[in-house]
Amino acid sequence: MSESSNLEIERQRIVIVPGMGCVPVQECNWYSWLQQELEKDSTGQFSVILEDMPDPYTARESHWLPFIRNTLKVDEKTILVGHSSGCEAIMRLLEKEKVHGVILVAACHTDLNDENERKSGYYNRPWDWDTIRTNAHWIVQLHSPTDKLIPVAEGRFVADKLKSEYMELERRGHFMGKQLPEVLSVLKKKCCA
């Protein structure tokens, strides 16, 4: 038996941070589909964390960031995949923590004049775009011009500030379908590069 076959392959840890109101998370949007697709990958290189978030209907920063840090155990080797409010949680996390990579699906930077969004606490101070950008090796964003919840101008603004790779996908709305193959492709490309 060769020495290399005795070495265990280090699996890429991916944490999916869902949008507000997504409980039970396993039944919402494309999250469990992505988890299953990654975990059945023949290389066995992915470990995916998908858990219900605390305070799911207000998505308060004061609840979500400690949970991401302490319960989901995000570190410098982790890839974060965020959707909607999950994007804002990830961006605030990156103001203090380093991660390997980030995918933001339908990100925004303002509370969109929505009282519940305002209560989350993400929008009550300026964003530290430079720190967010430098605390991840790479950032990829997806947005759609047909998103009725978060205008495409929000996503474009975030992409400009973060200098992220940006994909604008037609007729995808707020990305609430049961599959999101573009995210799967990005993860496989970034992890196999």
Protein Blocks (a to p, Z undefined) as FASTA:
>chain_A
ZZklmpccddddddddddehiacfklgcjllmmmmmmmmpmnlpaccdddddehklnopa
klmmmmmmmmnopafkbccddehjlmmmmmmmmmmpccfbdcdehiafbenlpaklmmno
mmmcccdfklmmmmpfbdcddddfklmkbcfklmmmmmmmnopacdddehklnopafbdf
klmmmmmmmmmZZ
